[in-house]
Amino acid sequence: MDPRAALCHWLLLGLLALNLFCEACKKVTFNVPSTLEAETLIGRVNLEECLRSAEAISSSDPNFRILEDGSVYTTNITTLSAEKKTFTILLKNIQTHEQKKIHVNLLSDQREEHKARHARDTVLRRTKRRWGPIPSHVMENGLGPYPLQIQQIQSDTAQYHKIYYSASGPGINEEPKGLFYIERETGNIFVTRAVDREQYPSFQIICYATTADGYSPEVPLVHTIVIEDDNDNPPYFVNDPFEFCVPENSKPGTLVGTVIAKDLDEPFTLHTRLRYRIVPNIQRPGTCSAFGIHSETGAITLISPAPDREMVEKCMVHVEVRDMDGQSFGLCNTGTVVIHIEDTNDNAPLCEKKPQCNYVIQIEENRANVTLLRIPVSDADKPYTKAWTARFSITKGNDDLAFTITTDKKTNEGLLCLTKGLDYENTRQRTLEITVNNEDPYILGPHSRRLAPCVCTIIVNVVNVDEGPVFNPLILCIEAHDCDKIGTVIGRYTAKDPETGNSEGICYRIAPGQSDWINIDEKTGELRTNKVLETDRVGMKRGESNITVLAIDRSGKTGTGTVRIILKCGNKTPPRILRPRDTACRDGKPVCFEIFDPDKEPYAAPFKTRIADEHMHSLWKTIQNDDKSICLQPKKNAQVGSYKLPLVIRDNGGKEQCTDVTIDLCDCTSEGYCKDIPEPRLPTAQDKFSLGVGAILTMILGSLLLLLILITLCGCWGTAAVGREVTDDCANHNLIISNTEAPGEVVMDPNIIPLQATTVNTCEQVAGLGTIGQGMEQHNFGGHQTIESVKGVSHQTFGTIKGGGQNMDSGRYSYSEWHNFTHPRLGEESIRGHTLIKN
């Protein structure tokens, strides 16, 4: 028997059965357009008039579906080929097996649509209406019968030619192959079996129209076949179970978590419109009464305060999700939500010793780093959490920080320890007050009550022990200097007997093996240097050394103390000038000298400088450049020459020293060089030869000059025996006085006229006068030395000092008179060797 015939036979039997057992309730008629889009509301039918308790609602035509409220929707694009279309709504009560049916008639006004189509055809005569049909729609999981026609395509040229139709693409000659085919002569498109929309949402096939000889009057047509969704996939939860946490005693409205479900059916339809609800837990009623869920978002919140963790540690919540907007005929699924109740510090720690947390203990004096007591406490919160862990603190009686208390992490007990020894003579009893809290702050919940913090009182009795002398302080810091002499007292270190409170009968010693450069007086405890202290000695580290001192009483008990010697650098050396000679120009610019002191702070910079010579002070001005240098500036009355200035330099520690500084003052060029000093250049062989000849000539002329001086001295001394008058006559006989010459350089020679010795102040002379800087105004400082270069020959001029009863006017002669007298005898070269002084 043909399968198609058998299928039709069974359909006829089903319709016959419906007619026999179903009673027609009423008829409903709707006026609709000839073409209906998918998901279009046609109208609403009152189902309760036929059957109040309809549990199953179905339609005889798969192109229509009916909701529980009687709304009639199209599932696919539906075209009314005739003016009237009829289908039946079937109602059934599963419990009573009662069935009802409602006939629905759809009427279309074909005349109005024909007029509109005729008007469009008149305007668009060349439009190909039949070769471009609308997309086809196939119901997912359709029951058939198959093959089922879903569309027909025709070419407008079929009225002139014999057209043959064909198609290709997915579902035809591509996977899934054989799902669709097209009749070659009619252009009818058929589907051969049911299709899953979640696997193939749509298909695009290419249709062709050709004549018998292979001519294609039409361009290839891309035809779309849409698979209409059927609610064949129930929603499901992305996690199962969900796990959330919420602190105990949380307020209503607190968000616990959000459950998420998905549906594989077509989005934005009733098939994927999900709704959530909590399924009551029958086994443990009331457990989940504190939680609620938002029906659309799936957010779980508290509708009452969260349970107490000490009573319930976790809750199991069963959640249901249903599609079709939560209607009873929608597909559903269930999931589990585990909500853990987190612990909060709603239980304060309690002392286990009742009725009062009081302890009395005793300890020997001077004992340290011992555990005195273990204090047990209890806490109802979750163990080994911050809400359970106790935190002990000493609130009273521990001003000297002799006691510490910690928590045993395993037993949660408080460990009271003594870190410093107690002195019986000072305190015989200590009273401690200890408060117990948790690491987390206390939270007052609806199931807890406010409690006073746990407070323990501990009385510590100190037991007396006979003990040796005690140094106070235990470590004595003393500063010493590396320049201290042997026997210098650097400090004193004594001890007392704790029993008597005095130092009688105590002797002091330095422990064996200590440094030998410090000793201590056995009776007084004075510390003296035994050697000169140096930082590089054995036992010195970074300028410090620790020395252990012993104190022994009459009974032989010993106490120890430590003396920490801190060695400081002393003021051992005075400051000095690094480069004591320089050249200065008469343009007034100062010349600077750098000062060096090997001592360290505070015995080095800043330095203070002054000129020890009052006369030089009138010619030179001191300028403090910075803390480590001094500048000297010539005044306007300073002449060209070489100056030797005694400078007194004092460091920051008060040590001073006089240093001679030599400055060559000259007229300088624009480049800063002295005019009389040639620029240095490398010597050549000719220079060495000429220099040797010049030296020889100079030696010969010097010898002749010396011989002339000796002859002159002999002549003057021979005549000096007669008397001063003879000396004056001799001088007057040799010198011709003339006032007609212009003033020239005056020649004063001790060989001719006796002169008093010249005084020049240097650092050695200043040191001989007494203390530097005192009584300088009592001496007349003169005698500055001047070296001038005149035609390459050096002349020296000495200033004189008043005194000695000598009339200096009698020894002054003009240079022209002296030249006329000596020229015939000595020549020009002998004159250049004499000493000249300007007026």
C-alpha positions in Angstrom: 0.0 0.0 0.0 1.3 3.5 -0.9 2.5 5.4 2.3 0.8 8.5 1.2 -2.6 6.7 0.8 -2.1 5.1 4.3 -1.4 8.6 5.8 -4.5 10.0 4.2 -6.5 7.1 5.5 -5.4 7.7 9.1 -6.1 11.4 8.8 -9.6 10.7 7.6 -10.2 8.3 10.5 -8.9 11.0 13.0 -11.3 13.6 11.6 -14.1 11.2 11.8 -13.3 10.5 15.4 -13.2 14.2 16.2 -16.6 14.6 14.6 -18.0 11.7 16.7 -16.6 12.6 20.1 -16.3 16.4 19.8 -19.2 18.7 20.1 -19.2 21.9 18.1 -19.6 24.8 20.5 -19.9 27.8 18.3 -18.7 29.5 15.1 -16.5 32.6 14.9 -15.9 34.7 11.8 -13.0 37.2 11.2 -12.6 39.5 8.3 -8.9 39.6 7.3 -6.7 40.6 4.4 -5.9 38.0 1.8 -2.2 37.9 2.9 -1.3 37.6 6.6 2.2 38.1 8.0 3.6 35.8 10.6 2.8 36.5 14.3 -0.2 38.5 13.3 -3.1 38.8 15.7 -6.3 37.8 14.0 -8.7 38.2 16.9 -9.7 36.8 20.2 -12.1 33.9 21.0 -13.9 33.5 24.3 -12.9 29.9 25.2 -14.7 29.9 28.6 -18.0 30.0 26.9 -17.3 26.5 25.5 -15.1 24.9 28.2 -14.1 26.6 31.4 -11.3 24.2 32.4 -9.6 23.6 29.1 -6.2 22.1 29.7 -5.2 21.4 26.1 -5.8 24.0 23.4 -4.8 23.2 19.8 -5.6 24.2 16.2 -6.4 22.0 13.3 -4.3 24.3 11.0 -0.6 24.6 11.8 -0.6 28.1 10.3 -2.5 29.3 13.4 -2.0 29.0 17.1 -4.2 29.9 20.1 -3.2 31.2 23.5 -4.8 30.5 26.8 -6.7 33.8 26.7 -8.2 32.9 23.3 -5.9 35.1 21.1 -5.4 33.7 17.6 -2.0 34.3 15.9 -0.6 33.3 12.6 2.6 31.2 12.8 3.5 31.6 9.1 2.8 34.0 6.2 -0.6 32.9 5.1 -2.3 33.7 1.8 -6.0 33.1 1.3 -6.3 31.6 -2.1 -10.1 31.7 -1.9 -12.4 34.2 -0.3 -12.9 32.0 2.7 -10.7 29.9 4.9 -11.8 27.6 7.8 -10.0 25.9 10.7 -11.1 24.5 14.0 -10.0 25.2 17.6 -10.0 22.1 19.8 -10.5 22.3 23.5 -10.0 19.3 25.9 -10.3 18.6 29.6 -7.8 15.8 30.3 -9.4 14.8 33.7 -13.0 14.5 32.5 -12.1 13.7 28.9 -14.6 16.4 27.8 -13.8 17.9 24.4 -15.2 21.0 22.6 -14.4 22.6 19.2 -14.9 26.1 17.8 -15.1 26.7 14.0 -13.2 29.8 12.8 -14.0 31.3 9.4 -11.6 33.8 7.8 -13.3 36.0 5.1 -11.3 38.0 2.6 -12.7 40.9 0.4 -11.2 39.7 -3.0 -13.0 42.5 -5.0 -11.2 45.3 -3.2 -7.9 43.6 -3.5 -8.5 42.9 -7.2 -9.2 46.6 -7.9 -6.0 47.6 -6.1 -4.0 44.9 -8.0 -5.5 46.1 -11.3 -4.5 49.6 -10.5 -0.9 48.6 -9.8 -0.7 46.5 -13.0 -1.9 49.5 -15.0 0.8 51.7 -13.7 3.6 49.1 -13.8 2.9 47.1 -16.9 6.5 45.8 -17.3 6.8 44.5 -13.7 7.5 40.8 -13.4 5.1 39.7 -10.7 5.4 35.9 -10.7 9.2 35.5 -11.0 9.9 37.2 -7.6 7.6 35.6 -5.0 7.8 36.5 -1.3 9.9 34.3 1.0 8.6 30.9 1.8 7.9 29.8 5.3 8.2 26.3 6.7 7.0 25.3 10.1 9.7 23.7 12.3 9.0 20.1 13.1 6.0 20.1 10.9 3.9 16.9 10.9 3.5 16.8 7.1 2.2 15.1 5.1 5.5 15.1 3.1 6.4 16.1 0.5 4.6 19.4 1.3 4.3 22.2 -1.2 5.6 25.5 0.2 5.8 27.8 -2.9 5.4 28.1 -6.7 7.5 30.2 -9.0 6.5 31.0 -12.6 8.1 33.0 -15.4 6.0 35.6 -17.3 7.4 34.3 -20.5 5.6 30.9 -19.9 2.7 32.3 -22.0 5.0 32.4 -25.0 7.4 29.6 -24.4 7.6 26.2 -22.8 9.5 26.9 -19.5 11.4 24.4 -17.5 12.3 25.1 -13.8 15.3 24.0 -11.7 17.0 25.0 -8.5 20.3 24.6 -6.6 21.8 25.5 -3.3 21.6 24.5 0.4 18.9 21.9 0.9 18.9 20.8 -2.7 22.3 19.8 -4.0 24.1 21.0 -0.9 23.9 19.9 2.7 21.3 19.1 3.9 20.8 17.5 0.5 17.3 16.4 -0.6 15.4 18.7 1.8 13.8 20.7 -1.0 13.0 20.0 -4.7 11.2 21.9 -7.5 8.9 20.4 -10.1 10.5 20.9 -13.5 7.3 21.8 -15.4 5.1 23.6 -12.8 7.7 25.4 -10.7 6.2 24.1 -7.4 8.7 23.9 -4.5 8.3 21.1 -2.0 9.8 20.2 1.4 10.5 16.5 1.9 10.9 16.2 5.7 10.7 18.1 9.0 13.4 20.7 9.7 15.0 21.8 13.0 15.1 25.7 13.1 17.9 25.7 15.7 20.1 23.9 13.2 18.9 25.6 10.0 17.2 28.9 10.6 16.8 29.7 6.8 17.8 28.6 3.3 18.6 30.5 0.2 18.2 28.6 -3.0 18.8 29.8 -6.6 15.9 29.1 -9.1 16.4 29.0 -12.9 13.9 29.2 -15.8 15.0 27.9 -19.2 13.4 26.9 -22.5 13.8 23.5 -24.2 16.7 24.7 -26.3 18.6 26.0 -23.2 17.7 29.7 -23.4 17.2 31.5 -20.1 14.6 34.3 -20.4 14.9 35.1 -16.7 17.8 36.0 -14.5 18.5 33.5 -11.7 16.2 34.0 -8.8 17.4 33.9 -5.2 14.6 32.5 -3.1 14.6 32.5 0.7 12.9 29.8 2.7 12.4 30.7 6.4 12.0 28.0 9.0 9.3 29.1 11.5 10.2 28.5 15.1 8.3 25.9 17.1 8.5 25.9 20.9 10.4 22.6 21.0 13.3 23.7 23.4 12.7 24.1 27.1 14.8 26.8 28.9 17.8 25.7 30.9 20.0 27.2 33.6 23.6 28.0 32.7 24.8 26.7 36.1 23.4 24.0 38.3 23.7 24.5 41.1 24.2 28.3 41.6 26.1 29.2 44.7 25.8 32.6 46.4 26.8 34.0 49.8 25.0 36.5 52.0 26.2 37.8 55.5 24.0 36.7 58.3 21.5 39.3 59.7 21.6 41.2 56.4 18.7 43.6 55.9 15.7 42.9 53.6 16.3 44.0 50.0 19.9 42.8 50.0 20.8 41.3 46.6 22.0 37.7 47.0 22.7 36.8 43.4 21.1 36.4 39.9 20.2 33.1 38.2 20.6 33.0 34.4 18.7 30.7 32.0 18.7 30.4 28.3 16.3 29.1 25.5 17.5 27.9 22.1 14.2 28.9 20.4 13.9 32.0 18.3 14.8 35.2 20.3 12.3 38.0 20.9 9.3 35.6 20.7 7.0 34.1 23.3 9.1 30.9 22.9 12.1 32.7 24.6 10.2 35.0 27.0 11.3 33.5 30.3 9.8 33.8 33.8 11.3 32.7 37.1 9.8 31.6 40.4 11.0 29.9 43.6 9.6 26.4 44.1 8.6 25.8 47.8 10.8 23.3 49.6 8.5 20.7 51.0 11.1 18.8 52.9 12.3 21.7 55.0 9.5 24.2 55.2 10.3 27.8 56.2 14.0 27.4 55.4 13.8 29.5 52.2 11.1 31.9 53.3 13.6 34.7 53.6 14.4 34.8 49.9 12.5 36.0 46.9 13.2 36.1 43.1 12.4 38.7 40.4 10.2 36.9 37.8 11.8 38.6 34.8 15.5 39.2 35.8 16.0 36.2 38.1 17.6 38.3 40.8 17.3 36.7 44.3 17.0 39.1 47.2 16.1 39.0 50.8 12.5 39.6 51.7 13.2 39.3 55.5 16.5 39.4 57.6 19.0 36.8 56.7 19.1 33.7 58.9 21.5 33.5 61.8 24.6 31.5 60.8 24.7 29.8 64.2 21.3 28.3 63.4 21.5 27.8 59.6 24.7 27.7 57.7 23.3 27.4 54.2 19.9 27.3 52.4 18.8 25.3 49.4 16.5 27.1 47.0 14.8 25.5 44.0 14.1 27.8 41.1 11.9 27.2 38.1 12.2 28.9 34.7 9.3 28.7 32.1 9.0 30.1 28.6 5.9 31.4 26.9 5.9 34.3 29.3 5.4 31.9 32.2 2.1 30.5 31.0 1.2 27.0 32.2 1.5 25.5 28.7 5.1 26.8 28.3 8.1 24.6 28.7 9.9 24.7 32.0 13.0 23.5 33.8 14.2 23.7 37.4 17.6 24.4 39.1 19.1 24.5 42.5 20.6 27.6 44.3 22.8 27.1 47.3 23.0 30.2 49.5 25.8 30.1 52.1 25.2 32.2 55.2 28.4 34.1 56.0 29.5 34.7 59.6 29.5 38.2 61.1 30.8 39.2 64.5 27.4 39.1 66.3 28.8 37.1 69.3 31.2 38.7 71.7 34.0 36.6 73.3 33.3 35.5 76.8 35.8 34.7 79.6 35.5 31.0 80.6 36.4 31.7 84.2 33.2 32.6 86.0 31.6 34.4 87.7 34.5 36.9 87.5 37.6 36.9 85.3 40.1 37.5 88.1 43.6 36.0 88.4 46.4 36.2 91.0 49.9 35.2 90.1 53.4 35.8 91.5 56.8 36.2 89.9 60.4 36.7 91.1 61.9 40.1 90.6 64.3 40.6 87.6 62.9 37.6 85.7 62.1 38.5 82.1 60.8 36.8 78.9 58.6 34.3 80.7 54.9 33.4 80.1 52.9 34.2 83.2 49.3 33.1 82.4 47.0 31.6 79.7 43.5 33.2 79.5 40.9 31.0 77.9 37.8 32.6 76.1 34.8 31.2 74.2 33.1 32.6 71.1 30.1 31.3 69.3 31.1 32.7 65.9 32.7 30.5 63.2 36.1 29.2 64.4 39.3 30.5 62.8 37.7 33.6 61.4 38.2 37.2 62.3 34.9 37.2 64.0 36.1 34.3 66.2 39.7 35.2 66.8 40.2 37.0 70.1 42.3 40.2 70.5 43.6 40.9 74.0 44.8 44.3 75.0 46.2 45.6 78.4 44.3 48.7 79.2 45.6 49.5 82.7 48.8 48.9 84.8 51.3 48.6 81.9 52.7 52.1 81.7 56.3 50.8 81.5 55.4 48.2 78.8 56.8 45.4 80.9 54.0 43.1 80.0 52.8 41.9 76.6 49.8 39.7 75.6 49.3 37.8 72.4 46.7 35.3 71.1 47.3 31.6 70.6 46.0 31.1 67.0 45.1 27.4 67.7 43.3 27.6 71.1 42.3 31.3 70.9 43.8 31.8 74.4 45.5 34.9 75.6 49.2 34.5 76.5 50.4 37.0 79.1 54.2 37.5 79.0 56.7 39.4 81.1 59.3 41.0 78.9 61.1 43.2 81.5 62.3 42.3 85.0 60.3 43.8 87.8 62.0 45.5 90.8 60.7 44.5 94.2 62.2 47.6 95.8 60.1 49.9 93.4 56.9 47.9 93.1 55.8 44.9 95.1 52.5 44.4 93.3 51.1 45.1 89.8 47.4 45.1 88.9 46.6 44.6 85.2 43.3 45.1 83.4 42.9 43.2 80.1 40.1 43.7 77.6 39.1 41.0 75.1 37.6 41.8 71.7 37.6 40.3 68.2 39.6 41.3 65.2 36.3 42.2 63.4 34.2 44.9 65.0 31.1 43.7 66.9 27.8 43.9 64.9 24.5 44.0 66.8 22.2 41.7 64.9 18.4 41.0 65.3 19.3 37.7 67.0 22.0 39.1 69.3 22.0 41.5 72.2 24.5 44.1 73.2 27.1 42.9 75.7 29.7 44.6 77.7 33.3 43.7 76.6 35.0 40.9 78.5 37.4 42.4 81.1 39.9 40.4 83.1 41.8 41.6 86.2 45.2 40.1 86.9 47.2 40.8 90.2 50.9 40.2 89.9 52.8 39.8 93.2 56.6 40.5 93.0 58.8 38.2 95.1 61.9 39.8 96.6 65.3 38.3 95.6 68.8 39.4 96.9 70.5 40.9 93.9 73.8 42.6 93.1 74.6 46.2 92.2 72.7 47.8 89.4 74.1 50.5 87.0 71.8 53.3 86.0 71.7 53.6 83.1 72.6 50.1 81.9 74.3 51.7 78.9 76.2 54.9 79.4 77.2 56.9 76.3 80.3 59.1 76.7 81.9 61.3 74.0 85.7 61.6 73.8 88.0 63.4 71.4 91.0 61.9 69.6 93.2 64.7 70.8 92.6 64.2 74.5 95.7 63.7 76.5 96.6 60.6 78.6 94.8 60.8 81.9 91.9 62.9 80.7 88.7 62.3 82.7 86.0 61.5 80.2 83.1 60.5 82.5 81.9 58.6 85.6 79.9 55.4 85.8 78.6 54.2 89.2 76.1 51.6 90.4 73.8 51.3 93.4 72.8 48.4 95.7 69.0 47.9 95.1 68.6 46.9 98.7 70.1 50.0 100.3 69.8 52.4 97.4 73.4 53.8 97.7 76.9 53.1 96.3 78.7 52.3 99.6 81.1 49.4 99.6 81.0 49.0 95.8 84.2 48.7 93.8 84.5 49.0 90.0 86.6 47.1 87.5 86.8 46.8 83.8 85.9 43.3 82.6 88.9 41.2 81.5 89.6 41.2 77.7 88.5 44.8 77.3 90.5 47.7 75.7 93.5 48.8 77.7 93.2 52.5 76.7 90.5 53.2 79.3 90.8 52.6 83.0 88.3 53.2 85.9 88.8 54.3 89.4 87.8 51.4 91.7 86.2 53.7 94.3 84.7 56.6 92.4 84.0 55.0 89.0 85.8 57.8 87.1 86.8 56.9 83.6 90.2 58.1 82.4 92.2 57.7 79.2 95.1 55.4 79.5 96.3 56.1 75.9 95.7 58.6 73.2 92.4 57.6 71.6 92.5 56.7 67.9 89.8 55.6 65.6 91.9 52.8 64.1 92.6 51.1 67.4 91.4 47.5 68.0 87.8 47.5 69.3 86.8 50.7 67.5 84.0 50.3 65.0 82.8 53.4 63.2 84.3 55.5 65.9 82.5 53.6 68.8 83.6 51.1 71.3 81.7 49.3 74.1 83.4 48.5 77.4 81.9 46.3 80.0 82.2 47.6 83.6 81.8 45.4 86.7 80.4 46.6 90.0 81.1 44.3 93.0 79.5 44.8 96.4 80.8 43.5 99.8 79.0 40.2 99.5 80.7 39.5 96.2 77.5 39.9 94.0 78.3 41.5 90.7 76.4 43.8 88.4 77.4 44.7 84.9 77.0 47.8 82.8 78.2 49.0 79.5 80.1 52.2 78.6 79.8 53.2 75.0 82.7 55.4 74.0 81.9 57.7 71.0 85.1 59.1 69.6 84.8 62.5 68.1 87.4 64.2 66.0 89.3 67.0 67.8 90.9 70.3 66.6 94.4 69.0 66.0 95.8 71.1 63.2 95.5 74.8 62.4 94.3 76.0 59.0 96.8 77.0 56.3 97.0 78.4 52.8 97.5 75.9 50.0 99.2 78.2 47.5 100.7 81.2 49.4 101.9 83.2 46.4 100.0 84.8 43.5 100.0 87.8 41.1 97.5 90.6 41.2 96.8 93.5 38.9 96.4 97.1 39.9 93.0 97.3 38.3 91.5 96.5 41.7 90.5 92.9 41.1 91.0 90.7 44.1 93.2 87.6 44.2 91.8 84.6 46.2 93.6 82.0 48.3 92.2 78.6 49.2 92.3 77.6 52.9 92.8 74.0 53.9 92.2 72.3 57.3 92.5 68.5 57.6 90.2 68.5 60.7 86.6 67.6 60.4 83.5 69.5 61.3 83.0 71.5 63.5 86.8 72.3 63.7 87.3 73.3 60.1 85.3 75.7 58.0 84.1 78.5 58.2 87.4 80.3 58.5 88.0 83.9 59.7 91.0 85.8 58.3 92.7 89.1 59.2 96.0 91.0 58.3 98.4 91.1 61.2 100.4 94.1 59.8 98.6 97.4 60.3 100.6 99.1 57.5 99.7 96.3 55.1 96.2 96.7 56.2 96.2 100.2 54.9 97.3 98.9 51.5 95.2 95.8 51.1 91.6 94.9 51.8 90.4 91.4 52.9 87.2 90.0 51.3 85.6 86.8 52.6 84.9 84.9 49.4 83.3 81.8 51.0 83.8 79.7 54.0 86.9 78.1 52.6 88.8 80.9 50.9 89.9 84.5 51.4 90.4 87.2 48.8 92.8 90.2 49.0 92.2 93.3 47.0 94.8 96.1 46.6 93.8 99.6 47.5 94.4 102.7 45.3 97.5 103.7 47.2 99.3 100.3 46.7 102.3 100.7 44.3 103.7 98.1 41.9 105.9 95.6 43.7 106.1 92.5 45.7 104.2 92.4 49.0 104.5 89.9 51.9 101.4 89.9 54.0 101.1 88.1 57.3 97.6 86.5 57.5 96.1 85.2 60.7 93.6 82.4 59.9 91.2 81.1 62.6 89.1 77.9 62.1 85.6 77.2 63.6 87.2 75.5 66.6 89.2 78.6 67.6 92.6 77.4 66.5 94.6 80.0 64.5 97.9 80.3 62.7 99.8 83.1 60.9 100.7 82.4 57.3 102.8 84.7 55.0 101.2 85.4 51.7 103.3 86.9 48.8 101.5 88.9 46.2 103.3 90.4 43.1 101.4 93.6 42.2 101.9 94.8 38.7 100.3 96.8 35.8 98.5 94.3 33.6 97.6 94.3 29.9 94.0 93.9 28.6 94.5 90.2 28.5 95.4 90.1 32.2 99.3 89.6 31.9 101.9 91.8 33.6 103.5 94.3 31.3 107.0 93.9 32.7 106.8 90.1 32.7 107.3 88.5 29.2 105.0 85.7 28.2 106.6 82.3 28.8 108.1 80.4 25.8 110.2 77.3 25.3 114.0 78.0 25.5 116.2 77.3 22.5 119.9 76.5 22.1 120.8 80.2 21.3 118.8 81.3 24.4 120.9 79.0 26.6 124.2 80.4 25.0 123.2 84.1 25.3 121.9 83.5 28.8 125.3 82.0 29.8 127.2 85.1 28.4 124.9 87.5 30.3 125.4 85.6 33.5 129.2 85.8 33.1 129.1 89.6 32.4 126.8 90.1 35.4 129.3 88.2 37.7 132.2 90.4 36.4 130.3 93.6 36.9 129.2 92.5 40.4 132.7 91.8 41.4 133.8 95.2 40.2 131.0 96.9 42.1 131.8 95.0 45.3 135.5 96.1 45.0 134.4 99.7 44.5 132.2 99.6 47.6 135.0 98.2 49.7 137.3 101.0 48.6 134.7 103.6 49.4 134.1 102.2 52.8 137.8 102.2 53.6 138.1 105.8 52.6 135.0 106.9 54.7 136.0 105.0 57.8 139.5 106.5 57.7 138.2 110.0 57.8 135.5 109.2 60.3 138.1 108.9 63.1 138.7 112.7 63.1 135.0 113.5 63.9 131.6 113.9 62.5 132.5 117.2 61.0 135.2 115.4 58.9 132.7 112.9 57.8 130.3 115.6 56.8 133.1 117.3 54.9 134.0 114.1 53.2 130.5 113.6 52.1 130.2 117.1 51.0 133.5 116.9 49.2 132.3 113.9 47.2 128.7 115.0 46.6 127.8 118.2 44.7 124.6 119.7 46.1 122.4 121.4 43.4 118.9 122.7 43.8 118.6 123.5 40.1 118.0 120.0 39.0 114.4 118.6 38.9 113.5 116.3 41.8 114.8 112.9 41.1 115.4 109.7 42.9 117.3 110.1 46.2 120.2 107.7 46.9 120.8 106.6 50.4 123.7 104.3 51.0 124.8 103.2 54.4 128.3 103.1 53.1 128.3 106.8 52.6 125.7 108.0 55.3 125.0 105.8 58.3 121.3 104.5 58.3 119.2 102.8 61.0 118.3 99.1 60.4 115.0 98.6 58.4 112.0 96.7 60.1 109.9 94.4 58.0 107.0 92.6 59.7 106.6 88.9 58.9 104.8 86.1 60.7 108.1 85.3 62.6 108.4 88.9 63.6 104.8 89.1 64.6 105.2 86.0 66.7 108.2 87.7 68.5 106.1 90.7 69.4 103.8 88.7 71.5 100.3 87.4 71.0 99.1 88.0 67.4 96.5 90.6 67.1 97.3 92.3 70.5 99.2 95.6 70.6 99.7 95.9 66.9 98.9 99.6 67.1 102.0 100.2 69.3 104.4 99.4 66.4 105.0 101.3 63.3 104.9 98.8 60.4 106.8 100.0 57.4 109.3 98.5 55.1 107.3 97.2 52.3 109.5 95.9 49.6 109.1 96.9 46.0 110.7 95.2 43.0 110.6 97.2 39.8 111.9 96.3 36.4 113.7 99.2 34.7 115.3 98.3 31.4 115.6 94.7 32.6 117.6 95.7 35.8 116.2 95.2 39.3 116.3 98.1 41.8 115.3 97.8 45.5 114.0 100.6 47.6 113.8 100.4 51.4 111.7 102.7 53.5 113.1 104.0 56.7 111.8 104.2 60.2 112.0 107.4 62.3 114.2 107.4 65.3 117.8 106.9 66.3 118.4 110.7 66.5 119.6 110.6 62.9 118.6 113.6 60.7 117.6 111.9 57.5 117.6 115.1 55.5 121.4 115.2 55.5 121.5 111.9 53.7 119.2 112.8 50.8 120.9 113.6 47.4 119.6 113.9 44.0 120.2 111.3 41.4 121.8 113.8 38.9 124.5 114.8 41.5 125.3 111.2 42.3 125.4 110.4 38.6 127.9 113.2 37.8 130.1 112.2 40.7 130.3 108.5 40.1 130.1 108.2 36.3 133.7 109.0 35.5 134.8 106.4 38.1 132.4 103.5 37.9 130.6 103.7 34.6 126.9 103.3 34.0 126.7 99.6 35.1 128.0 100.3 38.6 125.2 102.8 39.2 122.5 100.3 38.4 123.5 98.1 41.4 122.8 100.7 44.1 119.7 100.8 46.3 117.2 103.5 45.3 114.3 105.0 47.3 111.8 107.5 45.9 111.0 110.7 47.7 
